[in-house]
Amino acid sequence: MGQTLGCIQVDQSTVAVKERFGKFDEVLEPGCHCLPWCFGYQVPGSLSLRVQQLDVRCETKTKDNVFVTVVASIQYRALAETAADAFYKLSNTKGQIQSYVFDVIRASVPRMELDAAFEQKNEIAKAVEEELEKAMSSYGYEIVQTLIVDIEPDIHVKRAMNEINAAARLRVAANEKAEAEKILQIKKAEGEAESKYLSGLGIARQRQAIVDGLRDSVLAFSENVPGTSAKDVMDMVLVTQYFDTMKEIGATSKSSAVFIPHGPGAVKDVASQIREGLLQAESIQH
């Protein structure tokens, strides 16, 4: 009905192009407009002023001969004041933008090595944006933002890079593990040395206490029992200790079998051996 009466509606964020007998007349803003068709007025089309996005995938080669796919995201919009240029001068806006993106990326990336391309994504995006802004402004378009959203190397190159990274991390992990094991071994050795040192001190003090106790016992027994010598008392004490030891060995269920000479003469030999050992220990302590 609106077309029949010569009235049209232009939506928000949109402009319409008005022609008279096929010639551009003006740009219609959002709202209701009267176009009497009998006077040759018509609207051949409209143009959105909203920001649009175009994703461009461009395959190229780096300086170190690695093929990569660069993904660029271009955000652009038509300008209301130059809507006529945007409507009439370009028939394929996306194709035009894509051609400029290809041109800039394939001129910039081949001058960089692969690692540098990843590090200088912002520089690539800036170069693309400057070239597009300079070219598209004459067609009535504004470049809002240009982003390099991804750089994808060949799948084999990506796998090789991951393997190199994994090998480096495994090497660091192995070094750290070896260092930790080294520290554990050192601490263990230090602990064992300290333990043996303290054990030696304990044994030495134990032997010194035994020697001191036996000496005091022999002296006290000799003074209280006339006619006995220190040697007699020592033999009696050692024999008593010998039989106590044999009793303990026999009473313990988990003890191992011990084979030693046994008899009246053997007891004397054992006493002599024990006495000599104690005397040697006492001389070493002093």
C-alpha positions as CSV (number, residue, x, y, z in Angstrom):
1,M,0.0,0.0,0.0
2,G,2.9,2.4,0.8
3,Q,4.5,1.8,-2.5
4,T,1.1,2.4,-4.3
5,L,0.7,5.7,-2.5
6,G,4.3,6.6,-3.0
7,C,5.4,6.3,0.7
8,I,8.3,4.2,2.0
9,Q,9.8,3.5,5.4
10,V,13.6,3.5,6.1
11,D,14.6,1.6,9.2
12,Q,17.0,2.7,11.9
13,S,20.7,2.4,11.1
14,T,19.8,2.2,7.4
15,V,19.8,4.7,4.6
16,A,18.0,4.4,1.3
17,V,19.1,5.7,-2.1
18,K,16.6,7.8,-4.0
19,E,16.6,8.1,-7.8
20,R,14.6,10.0,-10.3
21,F,14.3,8.5,-13.7
22,G,17.3,6.3,-13.0
23,K,19.5,9.2,-11.8
24,F,20.8,9.5,-8.2
25,D,18.8,12.2,-6.4
26,E,19.6,11.9,-2.6
27,V,20.1,9.7,0.4
28,L,17.1,9.1,2.5
29,E,17.5,9.0,6.3
30,P,15.6,6.6,8.6
31,G,11.9,7.5,8.8
32,C,8.9,7.8,6.4
33,H,9.4,9.4,3.0
34,C,7.0,10.3,0.2
35,L,8.1,9.3,-3.3
36,P,5.4,9.8,-6.0
37,W,6.2,7.2,-8.6
38,C,4.4,9.1,-11.2
39,F,7.2,11.7,-11.1
40,G,9.9,9.1,-11.8
41,Y,11.0,8.6,-8.1
42,Q,12.1,5.2,-7.0
43,V,14.4,3.5,-4.4
44,P,16.8,1.1,-6.1
45,G,18.2,-0.1,-2.8
46,S,19.2,0.5,0.8
47,L,22.5,0.5,2.7
48,S,23.1,-0.7,6.3
49,L,25.2,1.6,8.5
50,R,25.9,-1.2,11.1
51,V,29.4,-2.5,11.7
52,Q,30.0,-5.6,9.7
53,Q,32.7,-8.2,10.0
54,L,34.6,-10.1,7.4
55,D,36.9,-13.0,8.2
56,V,39.7,-13.6,5.7
57,R,41.9,-16.6,5.5
58,C,45.1,-16.0,3.6
59,E,47.8,-18.7,3.0
60,T,51.4,-17.4,2.6
61,K,55.0,-18.3,3.3
62,T,57.4,-17.0,6.0
63,K,61.0,-16.0,5.5
64,D,62.1,-19.4,6.8
65,N,60.0,-21.2,4.2
66,V,57.1,-22.2,6.4
67,F,53.6,-22.1,5.0
68,V,51.1,-20.5,7.3
69,T,47.4,-19.6,7.1
70,V,46.8,-16.1,8.5
71,V,43.2,-15.4,9.7
72,A,42.3,-11.7,9.7
73,S,39.1,-10.2,11.0
74,I,38.0,-7.0,9.3
75,Q,35.3,-4.8,10.9
76,Y,33.9,-2.1,8.7
77,R,30.8,0.0,8.0
78,A,29.4,2.4,5.4
79,L,29.4,6.1,6.2
80,A,26.1,8.0,6.0
81,E,27.6,11.1,4.5
82,T,29.2,9.1,1.7
83,A,26.5,6.5,1.3
84,A,26.1,7.2,-2.4
85,D,29.7,6.3,-3.1
86,A,29.3,3.1,-1.0
87,F,26.2,2.2,-3.0
88,Y,27.3,3.0,-6.5
89,K,31.1,2.6,-6.6
90,L,31.4,-1.0,-5.3
91,S,29.5,-4.0,-6.5
92,N,31.3,-6.5,-4.3
93,T,32.5,-4.9,-1.1
94,K,33.7,-8.1,0.6
95,G,35.6,-9.2,-2.4
96,Q,37.4,-5.8,-2.6
97,I,38.3,-5.9,1.1
98,Q,39.5,-9.5,0.8
99,S,41.8,-8.6,-2.2
100,Y,43.5,-5.8,-0.2
101,V,44.0,-8.1,2.8
102,F,45.6,-10.7,0.6
103,D,47.9,-8.1,-0.9
104,V,49.1,-6.7,2.4
105,I,49.6,-10.0,4.2
106,R,51.4,-11.6,1.3
107,A,53.7,-8.6,1.2
108,S,54.4,-8.4,5.0
109,V,54.6,-12.0,6.3
110,P,57.3,-13.3,3.8
111,R,59.7,-10.7,5.3
112,M,59.3,-12.4,8.8
113,E,60.4,-15.7,10.2
114,L,57.7,-17.9,11.8
115,D,58.5,-16.9,15.4
116,A,58.6,-13.2,14.5
117,A,55.2,-13.5,12.7
118,F,53.6,-14.7,15.9
119,E,55.3,-11.9,17.9
120,Q,54.4,-9.1,15.4
121,K,50.7,-9.9,14.8
122,N,49.8,-6.3,15.8
123,E,52.2,-4.9,13.3
124,I,50.7,-7.0,10.5
125,A,47.2,-6.0,11.6
126,K,48.2,-2.3,11.6
127,A,49.6,-2.6,8.1
128,V,46.4,-4.2,6.8
129,E,44.3,-1.5,8.5
130,E,46.3,1.4,7.1
131,E,46.1,0.0,3.6
132,L,42.4,-0.7,3.8
133,E,41.6,2.6,5.4
134,K,43.4,4.4,2.5
135,A,41.7,2.4,-0.2
136,M,38.1,2.0,1.2
137,S,37.7,5.6,2.3
138,S,37.3,6.6,-1.3
139,Y,34.4,4.2,-1.6
140,G,32.5,5.5,1.4
141,Y,33.6,2.9,3.9
142,E,35.3,3.2,7.3
143,I,37.6,0.5,8.6
144,V,36.7,0.2,12.3
145,Q,39.1,-2.5,13.4
146,T,41.5,-5.0,11.9
147,L,42.6,-8.0,13.9
148,I,44.9,-10.9,13.1
149,V,43.1,-13.5,15.1
150,D,45.2,-16.6,14.2
151,I,48.4,-17.7,12.5
152,E,48.2,-21.4,11.6
153,P,51.3,-23.2,10.5
154,D,51.2,-26.4,8.5
155,I,50.1,-29.4,10.6
156,H,53.5,-31.1,10.3
157,V,55.3,-27.9,11.4
158,K,52.9,-27.5,14.3
159,R,53.6,-31.0,15.4
160,A,57.4,-30.5,15.1
161,M,57.1,-27.3,17.2
162,N,55.1,-29.1,19.9
163,E,57.7,-31.9,20.0
164,I,60.6,-29.4,20.4
165,N,58.7,-27.7,23.2
166,A,57.9,-31.0,24.8
167,A,61.5,-32.2,24.6
168,A,62.8,-28.9,26.2
169,R,60.3,-29.3,29.0
170,L,61.2,-32.9,29.6
171,R,64.9,-31.9,29.7
172,V,64.2,-29.3,32.3
173,A,62.1,-31.8,34.3
174,A,64.9,-34.4,34.1
175,N,67.4,-31.8,35.4
176,E,65.1,-30.9,38.2
177,K,64.5,-34.5,39.1
178,A,68.2,-35.3,39.1
179,E,68.9,-32.3,41.3
180,A,66.2,-33.4,43.7
181,E,67.6,-36.9,43.9
182,K,71.1,-35.5,44.4
183,I,69.9,-33.4,47.4
184,L,68.1,-36.5,48.8
185,Q,71.3,-38.6,48.5
186,I,73.4,-35.9,50.2
187,K,70.9,-35.5,53.0
188,K,70.7,-39.2,53.4
189,A,74.5,-39.6,53.5
190,E,74.7,-36.7,56.0
191,G,72.0,-38.4,58.2
192,E,73.7,-41.7,58.1
193,A,77.1,-40.1,59.0
194,E,75.4,-38.3,61.9
195,S,73.7,-41.5,63.0
196,K,76.9,-43.5,63.0
197,Y,78.7,-40.8,64.8
198,L,76.1,-40.6,67.6
199,S,75.9,-44.5,67.7
200,G,79.7,-44.6,68.2
201,L,79.5,-42.1,71.0
202,G,76.7,-44.2,72.6
203,I,78.8,-47.4,72.4
204,A,81.9,-45.7,73.8
205,R,79.9,-44.3,76.7
206,Q,78.3,-47.6,77.3
207,R,81.6,-49.4,77.4
208,Q,83.0,-46.7,79.7
209,A,80.1,-47.1,82.1
210,I,80.6,-50.9,82.1
211,V,84.3,-50.5,82.8
212,D,83.6,-48.0,85.6
213,G,80.9,-50.2,87.1
214,L,83.1,-53.4,87.1
215,R,86.0,-51.4,88.6
216,D,83.8,-50.2,91.5
217,S,82.4,-53.6,92.1
218,V,85.8,-55.3,92.2
219,L,87.2,-52.7,94.6
220,A,84.1,-53.0,96.9
221,F,84.2,-56.8,96.9
222,S,88.0,-56.9,97.6
223,E,87.6,-54.6,100.6
224,N,84.7,-56.5,102.1
225,V,85.9,-60.0,101.6
226,P,89.5,-60.6,103.0
227,G,91.8,-62.9,101.1
228,T,90.3,-62.3,97.6
229,S,92.2,-60.6,94.9
230,A,90.9,-58.3,92.2
231,K,91.5,-61.0,89.6
232,D,89.3,-63.5,91.5
233,V,86.5,-61.1,91.8
234,M,86.8,-60.2,88.1
235,D,86.7,-63.9,87.1
236,M,83.6,-64.5,89.2
237,V,81.8,-61.4,87.7
238,L,82.6,-62.4,84.2
239,V,81.5,-66.0,84.7
240,T,78.3,-64.7,86.2
241,Q,77.8,-62.4,83.2
242,Y,78.5,-65.3,80.9
243,F,75.9,-67.6,82.4
244,D,73.3,-64.7,82.4
245,T,74.0,-64.2,78.7
246,M,73.5,-67.9,78.0
247,K,70.3,-67.8,79.9
248,E,69.0,-64.8,77.8
249,I,69.9,-66.6,74.6
250,G,68.1,-69.7,75.6
251,A,65.0,-67.8,76.9
252,T,64.5,-65.8,73.7
253,S,62.3,-67.5,71.2
254,K,63.5,-65.6,68.2
255,S,67.2,-65.8,68.9
256,S,69.6,-67.4,66.4
257,A,71.7,-70.4,67.3
258,V,75.1,-69.5,68.7
259,F,77.9,-72.2,68.7
260,I,80.7,-71.5,71.2
261,P,83.1,-73.8,73.1
262,H,81.5,-74.9,76.4
263,G,83.0,-76.6,79.4
264,P,85.0,-75.7,82.6
265,G,88.1,-74.9,80.6
266,A,86.1,-72.9,78.0
267,V,84.6,-70.7,80.7
268,K,88.1,-69.7,81.8
269,D,89.1,-68.9,78.2
270,V,85.9,-66.8,77.8
271,A,86.7,-64.9,81.0
272,S,90.3,-64.3,79.8
273,Q,89.0,-63.0,76.4
274,I,86.4,-60.8,78.0
275,R,88.8,-59.4,80.5
276,E,91.4,-58.6,77.8
277,G,88.8,-56.9,75.7
278,L,87.6,-54.7,78.6
279,L,91.1,-53.8,79.6
280,Q,91.9,-52.8,76.0
281,A,88.7,-50.7,75.8
282,E,89.6,-49.0,79.0
283,S,93.2,-48.2,77.8
284,I,91.7,-46.8,74.5
285,Q,89.3,-44.5,76.5
286,H,92.2,-43.1,78.5
